[in-house]
Amino acid sequence: MKYTAPTIDDWGRMGLKKSLLGLMGTFCVMGMCSTSAMASPMPQMSPAPYALADGYPIHMPGSVTLHGETYLPLWYLIHDLQRAGISSHWEAGSWVIHLPGLQLQPIGKLAVAGVPVVVNGTTIAILPGMNRVDPFSHKTTFFVNMTDMDRVVQALGWQVSFNGSQWQADSPSLQSLKIALTDTSSSPFYQANAIEHLHMQTQLTQTAINDLKSAQQSMPTSENLTIQTKMEVGKVAGQRAELAEVTTQMQDSTIPPQSSEVYIQGNHLYERMLNSSGSTQGQGQWMESTISEKLLKLEENPELGADLSLSMLRNIHITATRGDTTTYAAQLDTSSLERYMSLLFSESGLSGLAGQENLSSSQMLYLLNHILQTTKMQLHLTVSGQGDNAKLSKETAQMSFSITPNMFGKSLGQQMTAYIKQIEANIDLQLTYTYNNTPVTPPSDLPQNESSTTGATYGSGQ
């Protein structure tokens, strides 16, 4: 089959418009053991509990209830703590943990027989327990009393809680960062400015090179974009309101900058394009959509939003402390972000962006999820203030991902395969926060909506 040489508009219809990559950039916002079986009555297996360690989900195959006590399979905790970025592993019949600089809390002697817990080379406890068959692997594994496990984790300086169905452990670093994220989200007013530098490198096939040459056309294979975002958050008519302007500019190009404006109040989302001068005259109409109750709950509950943010990060740790300023480093967990993107895409007005990119909603989500599978990101968050006054002051991130034709689905992917091998993208992002008591002024020409606007209202800002 012979393909005709694509025009620049054709590349756009294939979903390669720069705003798609800009959208991706803006989303850059944590051996089987065996000991002697203990003589005991047959325990009762329960449905699989859900556990979180520093926001990282630990999927247990099931718990055991014996004499009113809950037992959990130790191997899953050891393994998933390691995946969460904590040095935790099984070695020579012991649970070995390495946490540099840790000041151990005192712990009483738990047992004379069982699994030794070794932290930084020191045995701090011996965990008693019992051998039972793992319903996942159908092999014998060691279950430990949850109360004993709590005491070990608390000795590491972590906070532990269990509500009957979910076990959660938060490290000291995560505890303090969670407070800062919650305080930032619940602040009645703040301003944020972001600048994002995006570099894209496109690898064309020989077919594309030949066809473009014969058609006397060209396509840049190396491009640099700068995306600037200015956002202010406050209250309008007693409701949470956000106003943002996003400007995208291609470097070394005669194409003028492209800007868009977004306004959110209550459960209403408005967005439109601006012209190159920043004026709204002669530009696109406001597109209005309604934010779902699921997303509103995140706005109405800043602590829930903080938990969600932390669930997308791994290996959270403090890198620097100076005065009342603390800097944290973390890595992106793409699987957690992928789940959130699916929710965000289905529950918000983001699906409207797909039409602008000549992709269906399902195609756009399919593409984003596949991009996330190749994404790597290192994030630094700076918190200023202490205790309940701690808030985010700065975020920086380095992010990379790649795009291949198969990510666009079968039909579109087959068309693109003849022309594109791969697109590599690298992003540097810097975001700063201020907390000035400045009122948010809604755009004067918003569509009139006769229905009431509901949404998050908290804080005492103007």
C-alpha positions as CSV (number, residue, x, y, z in Angstrom):
1,M,0.0,0.0,0.0
2,K,1.4,3.4,-1.0
3,Y,1.0,6.3,1.3
4,T,0.8,9.9,0.1
5,A,3.1,12.4,1.8
6,P,1.4,13.9,4.9
7,T,0.9,17.6,5.3
8,I,1.4,19.3,8.6
9,D,-2.4,19.2,9.1
10,D,-2.3,15.4,8.6
11,W,0.2,15.1,11.4
12,G,-2.2,17.1,13.5
13,R,-5.1,14.8,12.7
14,M,-2.9,11.9,13.8
15,G,-2.9,13.3,17.3
16,L,0.5,14.9,17.3
17,K,-0.6,18.4,18.1
18,K,1.7,20.1,20.6
19,S,-1.1,20.8,23.0
20,L,-1.4,17.0,23.6
21,L,2.2,16.9,24.9
22,G,1.6,20.1,26.8
23,L,-1.3,18.4,28.4
24,M,1.0,15.5,29.4
25,G,3.5,17.9,30.9
26,T,0.9,19.6,33.1
27,F,0.1,16.3,34.8
28,C,3.6,16.3,36.3
29,V,1.2,18.0,39.9
30,M,5.2,6.4,46.4
31,G,11.6,-15.0,49.3
32,M,8.8,-17.0,51.1
33,C,9.6,-17.3,54.9
34,S,9.1,-20.6,56.7
35,T,9.3,-21.4,60.4
36,S,7.9,-24.2,62.5
37,A,4.1,-24.3,62.5
38,M,2.4,-23.5,65.7
39,A,-0.2,-25.9,67.1
40,S,-3.4,-24.0,67.0
41,P,-7.1,-24.2,66.0
42,M,-7.9,-23.9,62.3
43,P,-8.0,-20.1,61.6
44,Q,-10.7,-18.4,59.5
45,M,-9.6,-16.7,56.3
46,S,-11.1,-13.3,55.6
47,P,-11.5,-11.3,52.3
48,A,-8.3,-9.6,51.2
49,P,-7.6,-6.4,53.2
50,Y,-6.2,-3.3,51.6
51,A,-3.1,-1.8,53.1
52,L,-1.1,1.4,52.4
53,A,2.6,1.9,53.2
54,D,3.6,5.6,52.6
55,G,0.6,5.7,50.2
56,Y,1.7,2.6,48.3
57,P,-1.1,0.0,48.0
58,I,-0.2,-3.5,49.4
59,H,-2.6,-6.1,48.2
60,M,-2.8,-8.9,50.8
61,P,-4.2,-12.3,49.7
62,G,-6.2,-12.4,53.0
63,S,-5.9,-12.1,56.7
64,V,-6.3,-14.8,59.4
65,T,-8.4,-14.3,62.5
66,L,-7.5,-16.5,65.5
67,H,-8.8,-16.0,69.0
68,G,-10.0,-12.6,68.0
69,E,-6.5,-11.5,66.7
70,T,-5.7,-10.5,63.1
71,Y,-2.7,-12.1,61.4
72,L,-1.3,-10.9,58.0
73,P,1.1,-12.6,55.6
74,L,4.6,-11.1,56.3
75,W,6.1,-11.7,52.8
76,Y,3.7,-9.4,51.1
77,L,4.5,-6.6,53.5
78,I,8.3,-7.1,53.0
79,H,8.0,-7.3,49.2
80,D,5.8,-4.3,48.7
81,L,7.7,-2.1,51.1
82,Q,10.7,-2.8,48.9
83,R,8.6,-1.8,45.8
84,A,7.6,1.4,47.7
85,G,11.2,2.4,47.9
86,I,12.0,1.1,51.4
87,S,15.0,-1.2,51.8
88,S,13.1,-4.2,53.1
89,H,13.9,-7.8,52.2
90,W,14.0,-11.4,53.4
91,E,17.5,-12.7,54.1
92,A,18.5,-16.0,55.8
93,G,15.2,-16.4,57.7
94,S,15.1,-12.7,58.9
95,W,13.2,-9.6,57.9
96,V,16.0,-7.1,57.1
97,I,15.4,-3.4,57.0
98,H,17.9,-0.7,56.1
99,L,17.1,2.9,57.0
100,P,20.2,5.2,57.1
101,G,20.2,7.6,60.0
102,L,17.2,6.1,61.8
103,Q,16.9,6.6,65.5
104,L,15.3,3.4,66.7
105,Q,12.4,3.6,69.2
106,P,12.6,1.1,72.1
107,I,10.6,-2.1,71.6
108,G,9.9,-4.8,74.0
109,K,10.7,-8.5,73.5
110,L,7.9,-10.0,71.5
111,A,9.0,-13.7,71.4
112,V,11.9,-16.1,71.7
113,A,11.0,-18.0,68.5
114,G,9.9,-16.7,65.2
115,V,11.2,-14.3,62.5
116,P,14.0,-11.9,63.6
117,V,13.6,-8.3,62.6
118,V,17.0,-6.7,61.8
119,V,17.2,-3.0,61.4
120,N,20.5,-1.4,60.3
121,G,22.3,-4.6,61.5
122,T,20.5,-4.7,64.9
123,T,17.9,-7.3,65.9
124,I,15.1,-5.2,67.4
125,A,12.5,-8.0,67.8
126,I,11.5,-11.5,67.0
127,L,8.1,-11.8,65.5
128,P,6.0,-14.8,66.5
129,G,3.4,-16.2,64.1
130,M,2.2,-19.2,62.3
131,N,2.5,-21.0,59.0
132,R,-0.6,-21.1,56.8
133,V,-1.2,-21.7,53.1
134,D,-1.1,-18.6,51.0
135,P,-4.3,-18.6,48.9
136,F,-2.5,-16.8,46.0
137,S,0.6,-19.1,45.6
138,H,-0.9,-22.1,47.4
139,K,2.4,-22.4,49.3
140,T,3.0,-22.2,53.0
141,T,3.9,-18.7,54.2
142,F,4.3,-17.0,57.6
143,F,1.5,-15.0,59.1
144,V,2.3,-12.5,61.9
145,N,0.0,-10.9,64.5
146,M,-0.9,-7.4,63.2
147,T,-0.4,-5.9,66.7
148,D,3.2,-7.2,66.8
149,M,3.8,-5.9,63.3
150,D,2.4,-2.5,64.3
151,R,4.9,-2.3,67.2
152,V,7.8,-3.0,64.8
153,V,6.7,-0.4,62.3
154,Q,6.1,2.1,65.1
155,A,9.6,1.5,66.3
156,L,10.8,2.8,63.0
157,G,9.1,6.1,63.7
158,W,6.0,5.4,61.5
159,Q,2.4,6.1,62.4
160,V,0.1,3.0,62.1
161,S,-3.7,2.8,61.9
162,F,-6.2,0.1,61.2
163,N,-10.0,0.7,60.7
164,G,-11.0,-2.9,60.5
165,S,-10.6,-3.2,56.7
166,Q,-7.5,-1.0,55.8
167,W,-4.1,-1.0,57.5
168,Q,-2.1,2.1,56.9
169,A,1.5,3.1,57.8
170,D,3.0,6.5,57.3
171,S,6.7,7.4,57.6
172,P,7.8,10.6,59.4
173,S,8.6,12.2,56.0
174,L,5.2,11.3,54.6
175,Q,3.4,12.5,57.7
176,S,4.9,16.0,57.5
177,L,4.5,16.3,53.7
178,K,0.9,15.2,54.0
179,I,0.2,18.1,56.4
180,A,1.8,20.6,54.0
181,L,-0.2,19.3,51.0
182,T,-3.4,19.4,53.0
183,D,-2.7,22.9,54.3
184,T,-1.9,24.1,50.8
185,S,-5.1,22.6,49.3
186,S,-7.3,24.0,52.1
187,S,-5.7,27.5,52.0
188,P,-8.5,30.0,51.2
189,F,-6.3,31.7,48.7
190,Y,-3.0,31.1,46.9
191,Q,-1.2,31.8,43.6
192,A,0.8,29.5,41.5
193,N,3.2,30.1,38.6
194,A,4.6,27.3,36.5
195,I,7.1,27.3,33.6
196,E,7.6,24.1,31.7
197,H,10.3,23.4,29.0
198,L,9.5,20.6,26.7
199,H,11.9,19.1,24.2
200,M,10.7,16.6,21.6
201,Q,12.7,14.5,19.3
202,T,10.9,12.7,16.5
203,Q,12.4,9.7,14.6
204,L,10.9,9.5,11.1
205,T,10.9,6.4,9.0
206,Q,12.7,6.3,5.7
207,T,9.3,6.3,3.9
208,A,8.4,9.6,5.6
209,I,11.7,11.1,4.7
210,N,11.4,10.1,1.1
211,D,7.7,11.2,0.8
212,L,8.3,14.6,2.4
213,K,11.2,15.2,0.2
214,S,9.3,14.3,-3.0
215,A,6.4,16.5,-1.9
216,Q,8.9,19.3,-1.2
217,Q,7.7,19.5,2.4
218,S,9.6,19.4,5.6
219,M,8.8,18.4,9.2
220,P,11.0,19.5,12.1
221,T,12.3,16.5,14.0
222,S,13.6,18.4,17.0
223,E,11.3,21.0,18.7
224,N,11.3,23.0,21.9
225,L,8.2,24.3,23.6
226,T,7.8,26.6,26.6
227,I,4.5,26.3,28.5
228,Q,3.7,29.0,31.1
229,T,0.8,28.7,33.5
230,K,-0.5,31.4,35.9
231,M,-3.1,30.4,38.4
232,E,-4.9,32.0,41.2
233,V,-7.2,30.4,43.8
234,G,-9.7,32.2,46.0
235,K,-13.4,32.5,46.7
236,V,-16.2,34.0,44.6
237,A,-19.6,34.3,46.1
238,G,-18.5,32.1,49.0
239,Q,-17.3,29.3,46.7
240,R,-13.9,28.0,45.8
241,A,-12.8,29.5,42.5
242,E,-9.7,29.0,40.3
243,L,-8.6,31.1,37.3
244,A,-5.7,30.0,35.1
245,E,-4.1,31.1,31.9
246,V,-1.8,28.7,29.9
247,T,0.5,30.0,27.2
248,T,2.4,27.7,24.8
249,Q,5.2,28.9,22.6
250,M,7.3,27.0,20.1
251,Q,10.9,28.2,20.3
252,D,12.7,29.2,17.0
253,S,9.4,29.4,15.2
254,T,7.4,32.1,13.6
255,I,4.2,30.6,15.0
256,P,2.8,33.1,17.6
257,P,2.2,31.8,21.2
258,Q,-1.1,30.1,21.8
259,S,-3.0,30.8,25.0
260,S,-6.0,29.3,26.8
261,E,-8.0,30.4,29.8
262,V,-9.7,28.1,32.4
263,Y,-12.1,29.2,35.1
264,I,-13.6,26.9,37.8
265,Q,-16.2,27.9,40.3
266,G,-18.1,25.3,42.3
267,N,-18.9,22.4,40.0
268,H,-18.6,24.4,36.7
269,L,-15.6,24.4,34.5
270,Y,-15.1,26.9,31.7
271,E,-12.3,27.0,29.1
272,R,-11.6,28.9,25.9
273,M,-8.7,29.8,23.6
274,L,-7.2,33.3,23.5
275,N,-5.6,35.0,20.5
276,S,-1.9,35.6,20.2
277,S,-2.1,39.0,21.9
278,G,-3.7,37.6,25.0
279,S,-7.0,39.3,24.2
280,T,-10.3,37.4,24.1
281,Q,-11.6,39.5,21.2
282,G,-12.4,37.4,18.2
283,Q,-11.4,34.2,20.0
284,G,-13.2,30.9,20.7
285,Q,-16.4,30.7,22.8
286,W,-16.4,29.5,26.3
287,M,-16.8,25.7,26.6
288,E,-18.6,24.8,29.7
289,S,-18.7,21.4,31.5
290,T,-19.8,20.1,34.9
291,I,-17.4,18.6,37.4
292,S,-18.6,15.3,38.8
293,E,-19.3,14.7,42.5
294,K,-16.3,12.3,42.7
295,L,-13.9,15.1,41.8
296,L,-15.8,17.6,43.9
297,K,-15.1,15.4,46.9
298,L,-11.4,15.9,46.4
299,E,-11.9,19.7,46.5
300,E,-14.2,19.5,49.5
301,N,-11.8,17.2,51.4
302,P,-8.2,18.5,51.1
303,E,-6.9,15.6,53.3
304,L,-8.4,13.2,50.8
305,G,-6.7,15.1,48.0
306,A,-3.4,14.9,49.8
307,D,-3.7,11.1,50.2
308,L,-4.4,10.9,46.5
309,S,-1.3,12.9,45.6
310,L,0.9,10.9,47.9
311,S,-0.4,7.6,46.5
312,M,1.1,8.6,43.2
313,L,4.6,9.1,44.7
314,R,7.2,6.6,45.7
315,N,10.4,6.7,47.8
316,I,9.5,9.9,49.5
317,H,12.4,11.3,51.6
318,I,13.9,14.5,52.9
319,T,16.9,15.8,51.0
320,A,17.5,19.1,52.7
321,T,16.4,21.1,55.8
322,R,17.2,24.7,56.4
323,G,15.4,26.8,59.1
324,D,11.7,26.2,58.5
325,T,12.2,25.0,54.9
326,T,12.3,21.3,54.0
327,T,12.8,19.8,50.6
328,Y,11.4,16.4,49.8
329,A,12.3,14.1,46.8
330,A,10.0,11.5,45.3
331,Q,9.5,9.4,42.2
332,L,6.3,9.1,40.2
333,D,4.3,5.8,40.5
334,T,2.8,5.7,37.0
335,S,0.3,2.9,37.7
336,S,-1.4,5.0,40.4
337,L,-1.4,8.1,38.2
338,E,-2.8,5.9,35.4
339,R,-5.8,5.0,37.6
340,Y,-6.3,8.6,38.5
341,M,-6.1,9.8,34.9
342,S,-8.9,7.3,34.0
343,L,-11.1,8.8,36.8
344,L,-10.2,12.4,35.8
345,F,-10.8,11.8,32.2
346,S,-14.2,10.2,32.7
347,E,-15.4,12.5,35.4
348,S,-14.3,15.9,34.2
349,G,-14.5,18.0,31.1
350,L,-11.1,16.7,29.9
351,S,-12.9,14.4,27.4
352,G,-13.8,17.6,25.5
353,L,-10.1,18.1,24.7
354,A,-10.2,14.9,22.7
355,G,-12.4,16.4,20.1
356,Q,-10.0,19.3,19.7
357,E,-7.2,16.9,19.0
358,N,-9.3,14.9,16.5
359,L,-9.2,11.9,18.8
360,S,-12.1,10.2,20.4
361,S,-12.2,10.2,24.2
362,S,-11.3,6.5,24.3
363,Q,-8.4,7.1,21.9
364,M,-7.1,9.9,24.0
365,L,-7.3,7.9,27.3
366,Y,-5.7,4.9,25.6
367,L,-2.8,7.1,24.4
368,L,-2.3,8.8,27.7
369,N,-2.3,5.5,29.6
370,H,0.3,4.1,27.2
371,I,2.5,7.2,27.5
372,L,2.4,6.8,31.3
373,Q,3.8,3.3,31.0
374,T,7.0,4.8,29.6
375,T,7.0,7.9,31.9
376,K,9.8,8.5,34.4
377,M,9.7,11.4,36.8
378,Q,11.8,12.7,39.7
379,L,10.0,15.3,41.8
380,H,11.3,17.8,44.5
381,L,8.8,19.6,46.7
382,T,9.9,22.4,49.0
383,V,7.8,23.1,52.1
384,S,8.0,26.4,54.1
385,G,6.7,26.8,57.6
386,Q,6.2,24.3,60.4
387,G,3.3,22.3,61.9
388,D,-0.1,23.5,60.8
389,N,1.5,26.5,59.0
390,A,3.5,24.4,56.6
391,K,2.7,24.9,53.0
392,L,4.2,24.2,49.6
393,S,6.4,26.9,48.3
394,K,8.1,25.3,45.3
395,E,8.0,22.2,43.1
396,T,10.5,21.0,40.5
397,A,10.2,18.0,38.3
398,Q,12.2,16.2,35.5
399,M,10.1,14.0,33.4
400,S,10.6,11.9,30.3
401,F,8.3,9.7,28.2
402,S,8.1,8.2,24.7
403,I,5.4,7.8,22.1
404,T,5.2,5.1,19.5
405,P,2.5,4.6,16.8
406,N,0.9,1.6,18.4
407,M,-0.1,3.8,21.3
408,F,-2.7,5.4,19.0
409,G,-4.7,2.2,18.6
410,K,-4.8,-0.2,15.7
411,S,-6.3,2.0,12.9
412,L,-4.5,5.2,13.6
413,G,-1.3,3.4,14.6
414,Q,-1.1,1.6,11.3
415,Q,-1.3,4.9,9.4
416,M,1.4,6.4,11.6
417,T,3.8,3.4,11.5
418,A,4.7,4.2,7.9
419,Y,6.0,7.6,8.9
420,I,7.0,7.6,12.6
421,K,9.2,5.3,14.6
422,Q,9.1,7.1,17.9
423,I,8.9,10.4,19.7
424,E,11.0,11.1,22.8
425,A,10.0,13.9,25.1
426,N,11.9,15.5,28.1
427,I,10.3,18.0,30.4
428,D,11.7,20.3,33.0
429,L,9.0,21.9,35.3
430,Q,9.2,24.5,38.0
431,L,6.2,25.7,40.0
432,T,6.2,28.4,42.7
433,Y,3.5,29.2,45.2
434,T,2.5,32.5,47.0
435,Y,-0.3,33.0,49.5
436,N,-1.4,36.6,49.0
437,N,-4.9,37.5,50.1
438,T,-5.9,38.6,46.6
439,P,-9.5,38.2,45.3
440,V,-10.2,36.2,42.2
441,T,-12.0,38.1,39.6
442,P,-14.2,35.9,37.3
443,P,-14.1,36.6,33.6
444,S,-16.8,39.1,32.7
445,D,-18.3,37.3,29.7
446,L,-18.9,33.8,31.2
447,P,-22.0,32.1,29.9
448,Q,-25.1,32.7,32.1
449,N,-26.1,29.6,34.0
450,E,-29.5,29.6,35.6
451,S,-28.8,26.5,37.7
452,S,-27.2,26.9,41.1
453,T,-23.5,26.4,41.4
454,T,-22.4,24.1,44.2
455,G,-19.0,23.2,45.3
456,A,-16.2,23.4,47.9
457,T,-16.4,26.3,50.4
458,Y,-13.8,26.4,53.1
459,G,-11.3,28.9,54.6
460,S,-11.9,32.5,55.3
461,G,-10.2,34.2,52.3
462,Q,-11.7,37.1,50.4
